[in-house]
Amino acid sequence: MTLALSALLTMGSLTACGGKTTDKTVDLTAFYNTLAEEYGWWRTPPPAAKRTS
């Protein structure tokens, strides 16, 4: 427990002292394009089934 608390304290102090910052923007276009390819959202829908009766 003491080790976990000291690790949290160390991480907190490093962040407070100007730790590395990262860009927090996300490219959602690429994310949705990947989903569209995976699930076939860009394909045209199949033709309606014909009734034979």
N, CA, C and O atoms as CSV, one atom per row, in Angstrom:
chain,resi,resn,atom,element,x,y,z
A,1,MET,N,N,0.824,-1.185,0.000
A,1,MET,CA,C,0.000,0.000,0.000
A,1,MET,C,C,0.876,1.259,0.000
A,1,MET,O,O,0.594,2.231,-0.700
A,2,THR,N,N,1.927,1.214,0.791
A,2,THR,CA,C,2.837,2.350,0.857
A,2,THR,C,C,3.522,2.575,-0.492
A,2,THR,O,O,3.730,3.713,-0.913
A,3,LEU,N,N,3.864,1.482,-1.154
A,3,LEU,CA,C,4.510,1.581,-2.462
A,3,LEU,C,C,3.572,2.219,-3.482
A,3,LEU,O,O,3.997,3.046,-4.289
A,4,ALA,N,N,2.301,1.835,-3.444
A,4,ALA,CA,C,1.332,2.410,-4.374
A,4,ALA,C,C,1.152,3.901,-4.117
A,4,ALA,O,O,1.077,4.689,-5.060
A,5,LEU,N,N,1.085,4.287,-2.872
A,5,LEU,CA,C,0.930,5.710,-2.551
A,5,LEU,C,C,2.146,6.529,-2.969
A,5,LEU,O,O,2.011,7.651,-3.458
A,6,SER,N,N,3.329,5.963,-2.774
A,6,SER,CA,C,4.524,6.705,-3.180
A,6,SER,C,C,4.610,6.810,-4.703
A,6,SER,O,O,5.083,7.816,-5.231
A,7,ALA,N,N,4.155,5.773,-5.408
A,7,ALA,CA,C,4.142,5.842,-6.876
A,7,ALA,C,C,3.173,6.914,-7.349
A,7,ALA,O,O,3.487,7.672,-8.267
A,8,LEU,N,N,2.000,6.986,-6.734
A,8,LEU,CA,C,1.035,8.021,-7.099
A,8,LEU,C,C,1.569,9.414,-6.787
A,8,LEU,O,O,1.372,10.343,-7.570
A,9,LEU,N,N,2.225,9.559,-5.680
A,9,LEU,CA,C,2.796,10.853,-5.316
A,9,LEU,C,C,3.877,11.272,-6.315
A,9,LEU,O,O,3.949,12.438,-6.704
A,10,THR,N,N,4.711,10.324,-6.724
A,10,THR,CA,C,5.760,10.612,-7.704
A,10,THR,C,C,5.162,11.019,-9.045
A,10,THR,O,O,5.596,11.994,-9.657
A,11,MET,N,N,4.174,10.274,-9.491
A,11,MET,CA,C,3.538,10.605,-10.775
A,11,MET,C,C,2.867,11.971,-10.700
A,11,MET,O,O,2.940,12.755,-11.647
A,12,GLY,N,N,2.216,12.256,-9.582
A,12,GLY,CA,C,1.564,13.549,-9.426
A,12,GLY,C,C,2.544,14.700,-9.431
A,12,GLY,O,O,2.268,15.749,-10.013
A,13,SER,N,N,3.687,14.518,-8.789
A,13,SER,CA,C,4.661,15.603,-8.752
A,13,SER,C,C,5.311,15.810,-10.115
A,13,SER,O,O,5.627,16.942,-10.481
A,14,LEU,N,N,5.512,14.741,-10.866
A,14,LEU,CA,C,6.074,14.896,-12.210
A,14,LEU,C,C,5.101,15.627,-13.126
A,14,LEU,O,O,5.509,16.453,-13.943
A,15,THR,N,N,3.845,15.330,-12.992
A,15,THR,CA,C,2.844,16.007,-13.808
A,15,THR,C,C,2.749,17.473,-13.422
A,15,THR,O,O,2.634,18.337,-14.291
A,16,ALA,N,N,2.796,17.759,-12.147
A,16,ALA,CA,C,2.695,19.144,-11.677
A,16,ALA,C,C,3.906,19.971,-12.088
A,16,ALA,O,O,3.805,21.192,-12.209
A,17,CYS,N,N,5.038,19.334,-12.302
A,17,CYS,CA,C,6.259,20.056,-12.655
A,17,CYS,C,C,6.424,20.206,-14.158
A,17,CYS,O,O,7.538,20.416,-14.640
A,18,GLY,N,N,5.350,20.103,-14.893
A,18,GLY,CA,C,5.452,20.306,-16.335
A,18,GLY,C,C,5.869,19.060,-17.059
A,18,GLY,O,O,6.755,19.107,-17.913
A,19,GLY,N,N,5.255,17.947,-16.740
A,19,GLY,CA,C,5.544,16.713,-17.447
A,19,GLY,C,C,5.172,16.839,-18.914
A,19,GLY,O,O,4.620,17.853,-19.342
A,20,LYS,N,N,5.474,15.817,-19.665
A,20,LYS,CA,C,5.230,15.840,-21.111
A,20,LYS,C,C,3.741,16.030,-21.391
A,20,LYS,O,O,2.893,15.333,-20.833
A,21,THR,N,N,3.445,16.984,-22.265
A,21,THR,CA,C,2.059,17.198,-22.670
A,21,THR,C,C,1.868,16.635,-24.067
A,21,THR,O,O,2.789,16.636,-24.883
A,22,THR,N,N,0.675,16.161,-24.329
A,22,THR,CA,C,0.374,15.607,-25.649
A,22,THR,C,C,-0.808,16.345,-26.249
A,22,THR,O,O,-1.617,16.943,-25.540
A,23,ASP,N,N,-0.889,16.290,-27.557
A,23,ASP,CA,C,-2.009,16.889,-28.268
A,23,ASP,C,C,-3.245,16.036,-28.037
A,23,ASP,O,O,-3.207,14.824,-28.248
A,24,LYS,N,N,-4.327,16.642,-27.611
A,24,LYS,CA,C,-5.518,15.887,-27.257
A,24,LYS,C,C,-6.571,15.885,-28.361
A,24,LYS,O,O,-7.733,15.579,-28.093
A,25,THR,N,N,-6.196,16.216,-29.587
A,25,THR,CA,C,-7.157,16.186,-30.678
A,25,THR,C,C,-7.231,14.777,-31.255
A,25,THR,O,O,-6.250,14.034,-31.248
A,26,VAL,N,N,-8.401,14.430,-31.749
A,26,VAL,CA,C,-8.634,13.099,-32.300
A,26,VAL,C,C,-9.176,13.249,-33.712
A,26,VAL,O,O,-10.056,14.074,-33.958
A,27,ASP,N,N,-8.654,12.458,-34.636
A,27,ASP,CA,C,-9.122,12.484,-36.015
A,27,ASP,C,C,-10.290,11.510,-36.143
A,27,ASP,O,O,-10.086,10.321,-36.390
A,28,LEU,N,N,-11.509,12.010,-35.976
A,28,LEU,CA,C,-12.681,11.137,-36.050
A,28,LEU,C,C,-12.992,10.706,-37.474
A,28,LEU,O,O,-13.636,9.677,-37.675
A,29,THR,N,N,-12.552,11.466,-38.463
A,29,THR,CA,C,-12.792,11.080,-39.844
A,29,THR,C,C,-12.133,9.742,-40.149
A,29,THR,O,O,-12.760,8.860,-40.735
A,30,ALA,N,N,-10.894,9.589,-39.761
A,30,ALA,CA,C,-10.203,8.328,-39.987
A,30,ALA,C,C,-10.866,7.198,-39.211
A,30,ALA,O,O,-10.956,6.076,-39.711
A,31,PHE,N,N,-11.325,7.475,-38.009
A,31,PHE,CA,C,-12.001,6.463,-37.200
A,31,PHE,C,C,-13.271,5.973,-37.887
A,31,PHE,O,O,-13.497,4.768,-37.999
A,32,TYR,N,N,-14.105,6.918,-38.349
A,32,TYR,CA,C,-15.352,6.525,-38.997
A,32,TYR,C,C,-15.118,5.887,-40.364
A,32,TYR,O,O,-15.874,5.002,-40.765
A,33,ASN,N,N,-14.097,6.316,-41.077
A,33,ASN,CA,C,-13.776,5.670,-42.348
A,33,ASN,C,C,-13.384,4.210,-42.135
A,33,ASN,O,O,-13.750,3.342,-42.927
A,34,THR,N,N,-12.648,3.948,-41.075
A,34,THR,CA,C,-12.266,2.575,-40.751
A,34,THR,C,C,-13.503,1.743,-40.417
A,34,THR,O,O,-13.628,0.604,-40.867
A,35,LEU,N,N,-14.409,2.306,-39.634
A,35,LEU,CA,C,-15.646,1.588,-39.315
A,35,LEU,C,C,-16.477,1.335,-40.566
A,35,LEU,O,O,-17.046,0.255,-40.722
A,36,ALA,N,N,-16.552,2.314,-41.454
A,36,ALA,CA,C,-17.330,2.153,-42.677
A,36,ALA,C,C,-16.769,1.040,-43.545
A,36,ALA,O,O,-17.529,0.272,-44.134
A,37,GLU,N,N,-15.458,0.945,-43.630
A,37,GLU,CA,C,-14.845,-0.136,-44.401
A,37,GLU,C,C,-15.096,-1.486,-43.749
A,37,GLU,O,O,-15.375,-2.470,-44.433
A,38,GLU,N,N,-14.995,-1.530,-42.431
A,38,GLU,CA,C,-15.148,-2.791,-41.707
A,38,GLU,C,C,-16.576,-3.324,-41.787
A,38,GLU,O,O,-16.779,-4.528,-41.940
A,39,TYR,N,N,-17.560,-2.445,-41.686
A,39,TYR,CA,C,-18.953,-2.877,-41.647
A,39,TYR,C,C,-19.681,-2.708,-42.968
A,39,TYR,O,O,-20.863,-3.036,-43.065
A,40,GLY,N,N,-18.995,-2.202,-43.988
A,40,GLY,CA,C,-19.605,-2.074,-45.303
A,40,GLY,C,C,-20.677,-1.004,-45.381
A,40,GLY,O,O,-21.655,-1.174,-46.110
A,41,TRP,N,N,-20.527,0.078,-44.665
A,41,TRP,CA,C,-21.530,1.133,-44.662
A,41,TRP,C,C,-21.588,1.882,-45.980
A,41,TRP,O,O,-22.595,2.531,-46.263
A,42,TRP,N,N,-20.552,1.818,-46.793
A,42,TRP,CA,C,-20.544,2.556,-48.054
A,42,TRP,C,C,-21.124,1.760,-49.202
A,42,TRP,O,O,-21.374,2.310,-50.274
A,43,ARG,N,N,-21.339,0.484,-48.994
A,43,ARG,CA,C,-21.910,-0.329,-50.069
A,43,ARG,C,C,-23.368,0.030,-50.270
A,43,ARG,O,O,-24.049,0.475,-49.346
A,44,THR,N,N,-23.839,-0.172,-51.501
A,44,THR,CA,C,-25.262,0.059,-51.760
A,44,THR,C,C,-26.064,-1.082,-51.167
A,44,THR,O,O,-25.580,-2.213,-51.137
A,45,PRO,N,N,-27.254,-0.827,-50.704
A,45,PRO,CA,C,-28.037,-1.886,-50.083
A,45,PRO,C,C,-28.435,-2.953,-51.105
A,45,PRO,O,O,-28.572,-2.646,-52.290
A,46,PRO,N,N,-28.620,-4.186,-50.669
A,46,PRO,CA,C,-29.012,-5.244,-51.610
A,46,PRO,C,C,-30.432,-5.008,-52.096
A,46,PRO,O,O,-31.232,-4.381,-51.400
A,47,PRO,N,N,-30.753,-5.505,-53.287
A,47,PRO,CA,C,-32.122,-5.325,-53.795
A,47,PRO,C,C,-33.120,-6.073,-52.925
A,47,PRO,O,O,-32.790,-7.074,-52.290
A,48,ALA,N,N,-34.339,-5.570,-52.911
A,48,ALA,CA,C,-35.394,-6.197,-52.117
A,48,ALA,C,C,-35.702,-7.583,-52.677
A,48,ALA,O,O,-35.646,-7.793,-53.889
A,49,ALA,N,N,-36.024,-8.513,-51.809
A,49,ALA,CA,C,-36.350,-9.883,-52.219
A,49,ALA,C,C,-37.689,-9.891,-52.950
A,49,ALA,O,O,-38.626,-9.188,-52.570
A,50,LYS,N,N,-37.760,-10.696,-54.003
A,50,LYS,CA,C,-39.009,-10.811,-54.770
A,50,LYS,C,C,-39.878,-11.897,-54.159
A,50,LYS,O,O,-39.382,-12.945,-53.746
A,51,ARG,N,N,-41.153,-11.641,-54.107
A,51,ARG,CA,C,-42.084,-12.643,-53.600
A,51,ARG,C,C,-42.469,-13.578,-54.734
A,51,ARG,O,O,-42.732,-13.128,-55.849
A,52,THR,N,N,-42.502,-14.838,-54.465
A,52,THR,CA,C,-42.808,-15.829,-55.493
A,52,THR,C,C,-44.234,-16.361,-55.384
A,52,THR,O,O,-44.648,-17.146,-56.237
A,53,SER,N,N,-44.982,-15.972,-54.391
A,53,SER,CA,C,-46.342,-16.531,-54.232
A,53,SER,C,C,-47.392,-15.670,-54.892
A,53,SER,O,O,-48.577,-16.000,-54.849
